[in-house]
Amino acid sequence: MASSHDAIVRSASHIYLSALPFADKDSLVYKDFAQQCIGLITVDQFGIGNHGGSTVMTLTGHNGPVHSVAYSGDGRLLVSGSEDGSVRVWDTRTGEEVQALLLGGSGSVLTVDFAQNSRWIASGTKPGVVCVWNVVPDQASHRLLNGHSGPVNCVRFSPNGSRLASASDDKTVRLWSPETGEQIAVLSGHTDRVPGVAFSRDGETLASQTRDATTRLWHGNTGQALFEPLESTGMGSVDFSPDGEMVAGTFWREIKLSKRTTGEKIAQLNHQEIKKFCVRFSPDGGALVAACGVAVRLWTLKPDPQHASWVDLGGHTGEVNWATYSPDGLYIASASDDATIRIWSAGSGQSAVKPLPVHQRGVYSVAVSHDGAIIVSGSSDKSVRIWNAHTGNAALPTLDGHTDNVHSVSISPDGSSIASASEDHTVRLWDVQSGAVIGKPMRGHTSSIQAVTFSHDGRWLASASIDQTVQMWDVATQQPSAVGPFQCHGSAYTVAFSPDDGLVTAGDNQGCIYLWRTASGEQAHEPLDANDQEVLSVAFSPDGRRIVSGGADNAACIWNIATGLCVLVLQGHTGWVRSVAWSFDARVIATGSNDATLRLWDAMTGAPLASLRVHTQWVRSVAFTNDSRFIVSGFGDTTIRKWDVRAACQLPSERRNDPIAALASATLKDGWLVGSSGELILWVPAEYRTHLQLHPCVLLIDRSRVVIGVGDSGMHAGLDWALCWRG
């Protein structure tokens, strides 16, 4: 119930309406009170525990994002540094703030560290000031260390406390004496900003990680360079394993574990795109913790780092900037943009619910089989995946083979094979049943391939590329056909066959839509002019007489093929229209946009039917099922959603009188699902908000899924909320 504290304070009725349904089903509160209520929402969880099951304490007091935290040597104190310019010290047993350290006008505190002797705290600020604080009672003092000419991103004490290392945007690492404030050495050689430094556990070696594609090792006492720089694509944090044999470094979308002396890769842990960069080993070296979006990600490295498993500890409502273990390894402390510090039970990772399988990066393309049984997706994680369209479970292991982003996928009409197109300049075929590669990669394009599609008879593939061509392929031989390649004025982003396969259409970044005859390769029409705006997606109407296109002008256009004129403009999006699809019954057009909305339109009149928004991420791809009942969408946040088209179109007319429709059409604002008139419908705990599956979404493919529904007794809300109590 603690996670719903804010809701209860604002509206006591949500003790029953919100807090109780989200309470742990094994808790005494739920067991005692749930049976006394009717008309409450139902909450089902998949791939996520009850509120992470792991939060021990939340520390509040900062007035801005918290950038960094560190434990004292005995684990009894925790220091934090914030955007608000303060350094605060907390008692880890009570959660009380015991000291506030302030430097007037020093600016945002980017990093903090606690010496193992629990005597000194170091802080680094955005203006470049390093400060060493003496926090021994009755001896409190501080010393400013000047020398850096740019923001100080990381400060670290050596294990014995005799040295302090600081890393800066000025491309240097500096070694200081905490006792005297003397600058011992300036470690030069990096050619870009230095985000992270770390001492080995014996203090003999210092590692620095930077954006100049090197990790450098230095003598921990003198600053003398050791070995040659290790090649990397480093972008952030660095840490040594307790035995000193392994170095962990964070990169753009991965964590790399390497041998300390040679730089040889030991393992690569998939990560997701994050704003901050942090990685820390557990004291026993058996686990690793990292900041990961709004979650704290806990990796279990034993027995084999190459097959490390992970769980996410969720609860923060802002980006997690830093996470670290307590000295005894029993707890993890995290710092977040939400201005809070959380302390977690590190052991909870062993019993936490494992996340569901999902793409590790954004979903660029989705396709649905003719029978509606499977969904296929392509991602910027370089993989293709096959999902059960009814359960959302992975039907097969990941299909790996591409060496770059997979921009497009298509399923053959008979459902036996998948085509995928990649930034690696190839088209590949896969067997649906086994996931095995069929033949060799199809090579012919000289640049990234943006789209691929099967013809309706399954004999041909068409692919569109940045190299300004559309290539036709014979599926049986996997060779280019005698027709083509077709030339575009600019980079080709999208391609589609007409229903009778007589025409191929494509759109490019010069605002042109092309039509060629598949039999001869001749142009069937002069290019249609989309006002010099990039054409990102095209689709034929089921009768083959019209085309719908979406592009960089934030609109979709419907074209009459015979006249070459735009007959309807679908306006309402506030971002590029990335994907368009025409339902097989010809009644509905779907558009997905950079503005994070999926919109449905009347295909004859252009009237808006529904606007579905669930995330802040782009809607990259949309595809109807063959019966036109559902539409599948792929998002830039790694998720895939399946929607009930009819239910979505009924939402606007039903929202006033139907509580189910009101719940479905609600918008999430400050943790509340809010109705059209601003009424509070439901409070959602922070850790569940990004994983909600609400009607008319009938399936969510995500690493975690929280399904909110209405039971047989309906839903009591608003003025009749008291009817929920029957005790």
Helices and strands as residue ranges (DSSP letters): G 2-4, H 5-10, H 14-14, I 15-19, H 20-22, H 28-33, G 34-36, E 41-46, G 50-53, E 55-60, E 66-71, E 77-82, E 86-91, E 97-102, E 109-114, E 120-125, E 130-134, E 141-145, E 152-157, E 164-168, E 173-176, E 183-187, E 196-199, E 205-209, E 214-219, E 225-231, E 238-240, E 246-250, E 254-259, E 265-270, E 279-281, E 287-292, E 295-300, G 305-307, E 309-314, E 320-325, E 331-336, E 340-345, H 348-351, E 363-368, E 374-379, E 383-388, E 399-400, E 406-411, E 417-422, E 426-431, E 437-443, E 449-454, E 460-465, E 469-474, E 479-480, E 486-487, E 492-497, E 503-508, E 512-517, E 523-529, E 535-540, E 546-551, E 555-560, E 565-571, E 577-582, E 588-593, E 597-602, E 608-613, E 619-624, E 630-635, E 640-644, H 645-654, H 659-665, E 667-669, E 672-674, E 680-683, G 686-691, E 692-694, E 697-701, E 705-710, G 718-724
